[in-house]
Amino acid sequence: MSLRINTNIPAMNALRNLGNTDAEMSTTITRLSTGLRINTAADDPAGLIISEGMRSQIKGLQQAISNSQDAVNMSKTAEAALDEVQKLLRDIRSLAVQSANTAVVDSATVQANQTQIRSTIQSINRIAESTTFGTKKLLDGSAGLAANVTSTANVASLFMSGTFGGEGVAAGPVTVTKTTAAVRANVTLGTNFTGPNAVVSTTGAFVINGYSFTSNGTETVSSLVAKINDMSATTGVTARITGPTAGNYNIALMANEYGSDFNFNFYDPSNIIHNAASATAANGVDAVFNVTATTLNGVQTVAFTGGQGAKESGLKLTDTEGNVLMLTEAGNTNLTGVATQIGVLDGNSVRFQIGANANQSAQYSLPKVFASDLGVSVLPGQSLADVDVTTSTGAQDAIRLIDDSITQIAQIRGNLGSFQKNFLESTVRSLSIAEENLTASESQIRDADVAKEITNLTRIQILKQSGISVLAQANNDPQSVLSLLKGG
């Protein structure tokens, strides 16, 4: 055993350990006061790197949730405006139905109805122009794509609801490829005549689609055909004279409209213009065309089919998402199995950032709902803006235009509701779960375990007290040298 005065190794050892204990106590107190296990990069360099990445993701997820909720509110704003448009359409439809009742209503009532319809259409245009979310207009076309027909000889109108092939539509060309041409129901009757002016000598009656025509035995073939055509609007059937075939002329009947919804019945028990009591007409056929357009997920091709509704023309082609292509008769004939461009989509779509990272966004196109953009799929060249109930024919056409407008708005609302429910609201729920789990992971790395830290603090306090006591004893050891000196 050696005794030294200048160097007290035990005291140095005790002081070093006391310093370590003091530093550990400082770290523990910091953790307990902040609630964090990692307060500086030195506490856990790897853990800091991982947790900072998680923190940025958590903040991004929180903002993405807020963005999605804003998108839901925007869609609710647009949907509420569309609901009001539908209410107005129902109102003017009621007026059109009243105006079509020409046996009762007088000209003053009809004119008053037309004035009210004009005013209501102005309200629809005002809604389309003024519906906004913040400063963003929603229904004037600036938040959506416009479908423009480029082949007017083949296509009467084109309407895109905002969704195509399950995806949002994007700017680009629209092409069509004919699969099946539309056909009108038709039949050539069996009675032979020597010419258009030949006398139809048989008397009696024949029936076309429930309407009875009489022959008095003195009429000509031409006059009987004219009689059938005078009631064409009622029967939905037009007659014409065919021939000569082997010197004979016949009467042919054809539905006014294309498609399977316009088949007709013919009965001739007296064999006036047919050689049997009834004739079976060849059924009408609905057109089927493949339509190709650009979407937010690339180019898509969808089958459009005619006659998809009660008494819908076989030339009016629709898909399951409410998109409508109205062919002309020339288009039904001239378009082929080769892809042909008939229109173009241009404009904008609203983009929602619904994820925490780049390119995690969604787009949706809100179409224009001005009166001139509604009801375009019924009568070529006409829209809701052209409704005129001051004539009997105009009132009937008005009902068709308004019905088509109601269908269009309903489809737009349905697509918007589907986007809101199945995409935006679902995204909010999934992002909330992701935020919760990511926060739990970040907490596991970054947050302090308070129970563990308190236990550690108790241990350190005991060590510190012990260290101070031992240091005091070590500092007293050199005094034993004085005993040797006194003894000498």
C-alpha positions in Angstrom: 0.0 0.0 0.0 1.4 3.4 -1.0 0.2 6.8 0.4 0.3 9.8 -1.9 -0.6 13.5 -1.4 -0.2 15.0 -4.9 -2.4 12.4 -6.7 -5.5 11.0 -5.2 -6.5 8.3 -7.6 -9.6 7.1 -5.6 -10.9 10.6 -5.5 -10.4 11.0 -9.2 -12.2 7.7 -9.8 -15.1 8.7 -7.6 -15.3 12.1 -9.3 -15.4 10.6 -12.8 -18.2 8.2 -11.9 -20.1 11.0 -10.1 -19.8 13.1 -13.3 -21.2 10.2 -15.4 -24.0 9.9 -12.9 -24.7 13.6 -13.0 -24.8 13.6 -16.9 -27.2 10.6 -16.9 -29.4 12.4 -14.4 -29.5 15.5 -16.6 -30.6 13.3 -19.6 -33.3 11.6 -17.5 -34.6 14.9 -16.1 -34.8 16.3 -19.7 -36.7 13.3 -20.9 -39.1 13.5 -18.0 -39.7 17.2 -18.4 -40.2 17.0 -22.2 -41.8 13.6 -22.4 -39.4 12.7 -25.2 -36.8 10.0 -25.3 -34.9 11.8 -28.1 -34.3 15.5 -27.5 -31.1 15.9 -29.4 -29.5 14.0 -32.2 -26.9 12.6 -29.7 -29.7 10.8 -27.8 -30.3 8.4 -30.7 -28.9 9.4 -34.1 -30.6 6.5 -36.0 -33.9 6.9 -34.2 -33.8 10.7 -34.9 -33.4 10.1 -38.6 -36.3 7.6 -38.7 -38.6 9.6 -36.5 -38.1 12.9 -38.4 -39.1 11.1 -41.6 -42.2 9.8 -39.8 -43.0 13.3 -38.5 -43.0 14.8 -41.9 -45.2 12.0 -43.2 -47.6 12.5 -40.3 -47.9 16.3 -41.0 -48.4 15.4 -44.7 -51.2 12.9 -43.8 -52.9 15.5 -41.6 -52.9 18.0 -44.4 -54.1 15.3 -46.9 -57.0 14.5 -44.6 -57.8 18.3 -44.5 -57.5 18.5 -48.3 -59.9 15.5 -48.7 -62.4 17.0 -46.3 -62.3 20.3 -48.3 -62.9 18.2 -51.5 -65.9 16.6 -49.8 -67.2 20.0 -49.0 -66.6 21.2 -52.5 -68.5 18.2 -54.0 -71.4 18.9 -51.5 -71.5 22.5 -52.8 -71.7 21.4 -56.4 -74.2 18.6 -55.6 -76.5 21.0 -53.8 -76.5 23.4 -56.8 -77.3 20.4 -59.1 -80.1 19.4 -56.8 -81.6 22.9 -57.2 -81.3 22.6 -61.0 -83.2 19.4 -60.9 -86.0 21.0 -58.9 -86.2 23.8 -61.5 -86.3 21.2 -64.3 -89.2 19.4 -62.6 -91.0 22.7 -62.4 -90.7 23.5 -66.1 -91.6 19.9 -67.0 -94.9 20.3 -65.2 -95.5 23.5 -67.2 -94.6 21.6 -70.5 -97.0 18.8 -69.6 -99.7 21.3 -69.0 -99.0 23.2 -72.2 -99.2 19.9 -74.1 -102.8 19.5 -73.0 -104.0 21.6 -76.0 -107.6 20.4 -75.7 -108.0 22.4 -72.5 -105.3 25.2 -72.2 -105.8 28.4 -74.1 -103.1 30.6 -75.8 -102.8 32.9 -72.8 -102.0 30.1 -70.4 -99.5 28.6 -72.9 -97.8 32.0 -73.3 -97.7 32.5 -69.5 -96.1 29.0 -69.2 -93.5 29.9 -71.8 -92.7 33.1 -70.0 -92.2 31.2 -66.7 -90.1 28.6 -68.5 -87.8 31.3 -69.9 -87.4 32.7 -66.4 -86.6 29.3 -64.9 -84.0 28.6 -67.6 -82.4 31.9 -66.8 -82.2 30.7 -63.1 -80.5 27.5 -64.3 -77.9 29.5 -66.2 -77.4 31.8 -63.1 -76.7 28.7 -61.0 -74.3 27.4 -63.5 -72.5 30.7 -63.6 -72.4 31.6 -59.9 -71.9 28.3 -58.1 -68.5 28.6 -56.4 -66.4 27.1 -53.6 -64.4 30.0 -52.3 -63.5 31.7 -55.5 -63.5 28.6 -57.6 -66.4 28.3 -60.1 -67.8 24.8 -60.2 -70.5 24.4 -62.9 -69.5 26.9 -65.6 -67.1 24.6 -67.4 -63.9 25.9 -65.8 -63.8 22.9 -63.5 -64.5 20.4 -66.2 -64.1 19.2 -69.7 -66.3 20.2 -72.7 -67.2 17.6 -75.3 -67.0 19.2 -78.8 -68.3 17.4 -81.9 -65.8 17.6 -84.8 -67.7 15.3 -87.2 -71.1 17.0 -87.4 -72.2 15.0 -90.4 -71.9 11.8 -88.4 -72.6 12.9 -84.8 -75.5 15.1 -83.7 -74.2 15.6 -80.1 -71.7 14.3 -77.6 -72.1 14.4 -73.8 -69.5 13.3 -71.2 -70.6 13.2 -67.6 -67.0 13.4 -66.1 -66.3 9.7 -65.8 -65.4 7.3 -68.6 -64.5 3.7 -68.2 -64.5 4.1 -64.4 -61.9 6.9 -64.6 -62.0 10.7 -64.7 -62.0 12.0 -68.3 -59.1 14.0 -69.6 -58.5 16.3 -72.6 -58.0 14.4 -75.9 -59.7 13.1 -79.0 -62.9 10.9 -79.0 -63.0 8.2 -81.6 -65.7 5.6 -82.5 -65.7 2.2 -84.2 -68.9 0.7 -85.5 -69.8 -2.8 -84.2 -73.5 -2.9 -85.2 -75.5 -0.4 -87.2 -78.9 0.6 -86.1 -81.9 -0.6 -88.2 -85.5 0.5 -88.3 -88.3 -2.1 -88.1 -89.7 -2.6 -91.6 -91.8 -4.9 -93.7 -92.7 -5.0 -97.4 -96.4 -6.0 -97.7 -97.5 -8.8 -100.0 -100.3 -7.4 -102.2 -99.1 -6.5 -105.7 -100.3 -3.4 -107.5 -99.8 -2.4 -111.1 -98.6 1.1 -110.2 -98.8 4.0 -107.7 -102.1 5.2 -109.3 -103.7 1.8 -109.3 -107.1 1.6 -107.5 -107.2 -0.4 -104.3 -110.5 -2.1 -104.8 -110.8 -4.1 -101.6 -112.8 -2.5 -98.9 -112.4 -2.8 -95.2 -109.9 -1.8 -92.5 -106.3 -2.5 -91.6 -104.5 -1.6 -88.3 -101.0 -0.2 -87.7 -99.9 0.0 -84.1 -103.5 0.1 -82.9 -104.7 2.8 -85.3 -107.3 1.7 -87.8 -107.2 2.8 -91.5 -110.2 2.2 -93.8 -110.3 1.6 -97.5 -113.6 2.4 -99.4 -112.6 0.6 -102.6 -112.0 3.7 -104.7 -108.7 5.0 -103.3 -105.4 4.6 -105.2 -102.2 3.1 -103.8 -100.7 6.6 -103.5 -103.7 8.1 -101.6 -103.7 5.2 -99.2 -100.0 5.6 -98.6 -100.6 9.4 -98.0 -103.3 8.5 -95.5 -100.9 6.2 -93.6 -98.2 8.9 -93.6 -100.7 11.6 -92.3 -100.9 9.6 -89.1 -97.2 8.8 -88.9 -96.8 10.9 -85.8 -99.4 8.8 -84.0 -98.5 5.3 -85.3 -94.7 5.9 -85.5 -94.7 4.2 -88.9 -94.1 5.7 -92.4 -95.3 4.1 -95.7 -93.7 4.2 -99.2 -94.3 2.6 -102.5 -91.6 0.2 -103.7 -91.1 -1.2 -107.2 -91.5 -2.1 -109.8 -90.3 -5.6 -109.2 -91.3 -8.0 -112.0 -93.8 -5.3 -113.0 -95.4 -5.1 -109.6 -95.5 -2.4 -106.9 -95.9 -2.9 -103.2 -96.4 -0.8 -100.1 -93.5 -0.9 -97.5 -93.8 0.1 -93.9 -90.9 1.4 -91.8 -90.7 2.7 -88.2 -89.9 6.4 -87.9 -87.2 5.7 -85.3 -84.3 3.3 -85.3 -83.9 0.6 -82.7 -85.6 -2.2 -80.9 -87.9 0.1 -78.9 -89.8 1.0 -82.1 -91.1 -2.3 -83.5 -94.7 -2.2 -84.7 -97.8 -4.4 -85.4 -99.7 -4.7 -88.6 -103.1 -6.4 -89.1 -105.0 -6.6 -92.4 -107.9 -9.2 -92.0 -109.4 -8.1 -95.3 -106.1 -8.4 -97.3 -106.4 -4.8 -98.5 -102.7 -4.1 -98.9 -101.3 -7.4 -97.7 -101.9 -11.0 -98.8 -102.4 -12.3 -95.2 -104.2 -11.2 -92.1 -101.0 -10.0 -90.5 -97.5 -9.2 -91.4 -94.4 -9.8 -89.3 -92.0 -6.8 -89.5 -88.3 -7.2 -89.2 -87.4 -5.9 -85.7 -85.5 -2.8 -85.2 -81.8 -3.1 -84.2 -79.9 -0.8 -81.8 -76.6 0.5 -82.8 -73.5 -0.6 -80.9 -70.3 1.4 -81.2 -67.0 1.3 -79.3 -66.0 4.7 -78.1 -62.4 5.5 -77.2 -61.4 8.6 -75.1 -58.5 9.7 -72.9 -58.9 9.4 -69.1 -56.7 10.2 -66.2 -55.5 6.6 -66.3 -54.8 6.4 -70.0 -56.8 5.7 -73.1 -60.0 3.7 -72.5 -62.5 2.0 -74.8 -66.1 1.5 -73.8 -69.0 -0.1 -75.6 -71.9 2.3 -76.2 -75.3 0.8 -76.9 -78.5 2.4 -78.4 -82.0 2.1 -77.1 -81.1 2.0 -73.4 -84.4 3.3 -72.0 -88.1 3.6 -72.6 -88.6 4.5 -76.2 -85.0 5.6 -76.8 -83.7 5.8 -80.3 -81.3 3.2 -81.5 -79.1 6.0 -82.6 -78.8 7.4 -79.1 -75.9 5.5 -77.7 -75.1 5.5 -74.0 -72.8 3.7 -71.6 -73.3 2.8 -67.9 -71.9 6.1 -66.7 -74.4 8.4 -68.4 -72.2 9.4 -71.3 -74.2 9.9 -74.5 -73.3 9.8 -78.2 -76.1 10.8 -80.6 -75.5 9.5 -84.2 -77.0 11.0 -87.3 -78.5 8.7 -89.9 -75.4 9.4 -92.1 -73.1 8.5 -89.2 -75.0 5.2 -88.7 -74.4 4.4 -92.3 -71.0 5.9 -93.1 -69.0 5.1 -89.9 -67.2 1.8 -90.2 -65.3 -0.7 -88.2 -62.2 1.6 -88.5 -61.7 4.0 -85.6 -62.8 7.5 -86.7 -62.4 10.7 -84.7 -65.8 12.4 -84.1 -65.0 14.8 -81.3 -62.5 16.2 -78.8 -62.5 16.8 -75.1 -60.9 20.0 -73.9 -60.8 22.1 -70.8 -59.7 21.6 -67.2 -60.4 19.3 -64.2 -60.1 20.0 -60.5 -57.2 18.3 -58.8 -57.2 17.2 -55.2 -54.0 16.4 -53.3 -55.2 13.5 -51.2 -51.9 11.9 -50.2 -48.8 12.9 -48.2 -46.4 12.4 -51.1 -45.9 13.7 -54.7 -48.4 12.4 -57.3 -50.9 11.2 -54.8 -53.7 13.2 -56.2 -57.1 12.8 -57.7 -58.9 14.7 -60.5 -62.5 15.1 -61.3 -64.3 16.9 -64.1 -67.5 18.8 -63.5 -69.3 19.5 -66.7 -71.1 22.7 -67.7 -74.8 22.8 -66.8 -76.0 25.8 -68.7 -79.3 25.3 -70.5 -77.5 25.1 -73.8 -75.5 22.1 -72.6 -78.5 20.1 -71.3 -81.0 18.0 -73.3 -78.6 17.8 -76.3 -79.1 14.1 -76.9 -82.7 14.1 -78.0 -83.3 16.4 -80.9 -80.4 17.2 -83.3 -79.3 20.8 -82.9 -81.7 21.5 -79.9 -81.1 21.8 -76.2 -83.0 22.9 -73.1 -82.4 26.5 -74.1 -84.6 25.9 -77.1 -87.7 24.8 -75.2 -90.8 26.4 -76.7 -94.3 25.2 -75.5 -96.3 27.6 -77.5 -97.1 25.0 -80.1 -98.4 21.4 -79.7 -95.3 19.9 -81.3 -93.1 22.2 -79.3 -94.7 21.1 -76.0 -94.1 17.5 -76.9 -90.5 18.2 -77.8 -90.1 20.2 -74.7 -91.0 17.2 -72.5 -88.4 15.1 -74.3 -85.7 17.8 -73.9 -86.5 18.3 -70.2 -86.6 14.6 -69.5 -83.1 14.2 -71.1 -81.9 17.2 -69.1 -83.1 15.6 -65.9 -81.4 12.4 -66.8 -78.1 14.2 -67.5 -78.2 16.1 -64.2 -79.1 12.9 -62.3 -76.1 11.1 -63.9 -73.8 14.0 -63.0 -75.0 14.0 -59.4 -74.7 10.2 -59.3 -71.1 10.3 -60.5 -70.2 13.1 -58.2 -71.8 11.3 -55.3 -69.9 8.2 -56.1 -66.6 10.1 -56.3 -67.4 11.7 -52.9 -68.5 8.5 -51.1 -66.3 5.9 -52.6 -63.2 8.0 -53.1 -63.0 11.1 -51.0 -64.7 9.9 -47.9 -63.0 6.5 -48.1 -59.7 8.3 -48.5 -60.3 10.3 -45.3 -61.0 7.1 -43.4 -57.9 5.3 -44.7 -55.6 8.4 -44.2 -56.9 8.7 -40.6 -55.9 5.1 -40.0 -52.5 5.6 -41.6 -51.9 8.7 -39.5 -52.9 6.9 -36.3 -50.5 3.9 -37.0 -47.7 6.1 -38.2 -48.0 8.3 -35.1 -47.9 5.2 -32.9 -44.7 4.1 -34.6 -43.2 7.6 -34.2 -44.2 7.7 -30.6 -42.5 4.3 -30.0 -39.3 5.7 -31.2 -39.4 9.3 -29.9 -41.5 9.4 -26.8 -40.1 8.7 -23.3 -41.3 5.8 -21.2 -42.1 7.8 -18.1 -42.2 4.8 -15.7 -38.9 3.6 -17.0 -37.4 7.0 -16.7 -38.6 7.5 -13.1 -37.2 4.2 -12.1 -33.9 5.2 -13.7 -34.0 8.6 -11.9 -34.4 6.9 -8.6 -31.4 4.7 -9.3 -29.4 7.7 -10.4 -30.3 9.7 -7.3 -29.1 6.9 -5.1 -25.9 6.6 -7.1 -25.3 10.3 -6.9 -25.7 10.4 -3.2 -23.5 7.4 -2.8 -20.9 9.0 -5.2 -20.8 12.2 -3.2 -20.3 10.3 0.0 -17.5 8.1 -1.5 -15.9 11.2 -3.0 -15.8 12.8 0.4 -14.2 9.7 1.9 -11.6 9.6 -0.9 -10.7 13.2 -0.3 -10.0 12.4 3.3 -7.5 9.6 2.5 -4.4 11.9 2.1 -5.0 13.1 5.7 -3.7 9.7 6.9 -0.2 10.9 5.8 -0.4 13.5 8.6 -0.5 10.6 11.1 2.8 9.3 9.8 4.4 12.7 10.0 3.1 13.2 13.5 4.4 9.8 14.5 7.9 10.8 13.1 
